[in-house]
Amino acid sequence: MNYFYCPDIDEQQASFTLDEAESKHIFRVLRLTIGNKINILNGKGLIFHCELTSVGKQCSVTVLKVEKYEAEQPHIHIALAPTKNNDRLEWFIEKTTEIGVSEITPIICSNSERKVVKHERLQKTAIAAIKQSGRAFLPKINEAIKFKDFLKEYSAEQKFIAHCYEENQQHLKELYTLGKDVLLLIGPEGDFSLEEVENAMKNHNFIPISLGRNRLRTETAGVYACTTIKIIND
């Protein structure tokens, strides 16, 4: 069954109207008609099972059933340096959203090849991913921020940084504690600068980690880290 997104609805509503973008997809792309059943996500833990009652420029539905999900635990926050190729960054957003990331922050580092990030585009990618996967919660996509400012503003129960300056670092799966909220730093293709690594570790208590023997692309490392945490907790 198809999923649609409507962030401004709550479980008390018996009926509502979708916006023009979602209505256009229902009417012109999928060619659904009155009486067809659809699912609607609000991105905040509610899934509405609905029936179309009018179809056109703005489609209306009647709510048949509401499913309510508890907030996903633990909170997984990945701070990742934007890739030079924007498609790869969007791929990272898409896949980690499907897997179950809670929060994503693009961080601008000394070696970052991309300094400008279009937040609205990343948000749309995350919305498309929850609609594709049927996930009840939309991850928080933060505005891009400079690395040193990020360290001052964000924290978590467990904090890790993946970098290539040391050998024989312990793997993430060996250091992460089951059930703990986690913040993971993933650097650009050229890695974090040594100064950035020292700042994170010495001044903000980040623990260095390995993500395996292979040298991973930035976006692959982000997906790998998110998947590792999810597997441990699931």
N, C-alpha and C positions, 0 to 999 in steps of 0.2 A: 504494500500500500504506500502511496506517496505521502511524504512529509512536507509541511509548509511551516513558515516561521512568522510568528506574530508576537512581539515582545510585550505588548501592552495589555494583555488579557490575564485574568485571574480565575481561580476555580469557582467563584461565585456567579460567573456569567453563564447564562443559559443559551445565549446566541450572540453573534458578533459579525462584523464585516471585515474582510481582509483588505489590505492596501492594494493599490492598482498594480504593482509589480507582481505580487503573488496571484492576484486575480487574473492577470494576463496569462500567466503560466498555466493556470487551471483551465481557462477558457480557450485560449488560442493555441497553446502548445499541446497540452494533454487532451484537449477537447472533452473535458468532463461535463456532465450534465446534472440537472437537478435530481437528487436522490442518490447520487454517487457518494461513497464514504471516503473521507480523507482524515489524516492525522495532522494536528497542528502543535508545534512546539513553541513554548514561550522562552526557552533558553534558561529558565530559572527553576527547573525541576518538575514542570507540569507538561503532560502530554494529553491533548484533547482529542478524543475520537468523535468525529463530527459527520454530519450529513449536509450536503449542499442543499440550500433552500432557494437560492437565486444565483444565476450565473450571468456574468457580463463584465462591464468595466470595473465594478466592485462586487465581488462575490460574497454572499452571506451564508452562514452555516448555523445549524442547531447542534448543541453539544449533547452527545449521547452518553458519554462516559469520560471521566477525568482520572488519569493515573498520576499519582504524586510520588516523586522520588526524593529520598534524603540526599543532602549534599554529599558529593563524592569525597571520600577520604582515602589517603591523606591528600593534602594540598600539594600539587606538583607544580613548581614554578621554574620555567626554563628561560634563562636570559641568554640570548644568542646573538652573535654579531651578524648583521645582515649580509647575505651573500651578494657577490657582484652581479650574478644573474638573478633577477627578481623572481623568475619562475621557480627556481630552486627554493627560495625563501617561502613562496606560497605553497610549494609541495610540503615543506616542513610543517607549516601551519595546518595544512589539510590533514596530514597523517597523524600528527600528535593530537589534534582535535578528535579524530576518530578513536585513537588509543585511550584518551582520557586525561590529557593535560589540563591543569586548572588555570594556569596563568602563563602568559608569554610576554617577555619584554625584549625588544630589539636594543642591543647595546652598541654604542659607537666607540670603537677601540682605536688605539694608535695605529694598528695595521689594517683597519677596516678599509675595504675597497669601495664600499657603498656607505655614504654618509647621510643620504636622504632616504627616508622610508615613508611611503604613502599609507598612513594608518587606516584610512577608510577602505582601501583595497584589501588589506590583511583582514580587516573585520568581515568583509564580504566573503572572503575565502573561508573563514571559520564558520560563518553562518551556513554556507553551502555544504560544509563538511558535516555539521550536525543534522542537516536535512537529509543528506545522503545516508548517514549512519543510524539515524533515529536516536541520537544521544540527547538526553534530557537537559543537559547543562551546556551553555555556551561558555567557553573559556574566556577569561578576561585578557584582552589584547591591549597592552599598554603602549603609550607613545614612546618613540625612540628616545633614548637618554644616553648621555655620555657615561662611559664606564665608571669613572671616579665618583660621579654623582649618584649612579645606581648603588654603589657600595654603601653610601651614606643613607640612602632612602629605604632600601629593602633588606629584609632579614628572614630567617626561618629557623626551625628547631635544628635542622641539619643543613650545612652549607658546603658545597663541593665545587672545585674548579678543575676542569680537565685541561691539562697543558702538556707540552712535550719536552720541557726542560730537564726533567729527571727521568731516570730509568728505574724499573722495579717498584713503581708506585702500586699500591693495592688497588684492586678492581673495585668499582662502585658497588657491586653486589656483596663484597666482603665488608664494606664500611657502613653501608646504609642500614639503619635500624628499622625493623618492621613497624609500620604505623605512624612513623614520624613525618611531619611536614618537611618538605625538602626544597632547596633552592640550588639549581645547577647552573654553572657558568660554562658556556661553550664559546670559544674564541673564533676569530676569522681564519681564513685559509692559511695566513701567515703566522698564526698563533697569537696569543697575547704577548705583549712586550714583557721582558723580564721585570720591569718596574711595576707593571700592572699585576703580575703574579705575586710579587713580594708584597704589594699593597694589600691585595685580597687576603693573603695568608697571614701576614704579620699584624696588620691593623684591623682586620675584620674577621679573623678566625675561620677562613675558608680552608677546607682540607683538600689537598691534591689527590686526584684519582686517575686511574687508568680506565679506558673503555675498550681494552683488548689490545692484542698485538698489532693489528692492522691500523694504518694511518687513515682515518676516516675524513670524508668531506664534512664541512661544518654542519650542513643540514642532516646528513646521515648520523653524525654523532649525537645531534639533538634527539632524533627519533630513537636511536639506540638507548640513550640514557632514559628517556621517558618509558620505553618498553620495559627496560630492566626494573624500574621502580614498580610499574604496574604488575609485572609477573610476580615479584616478591610479595606484593600485597594481596594479589588475587589467589 
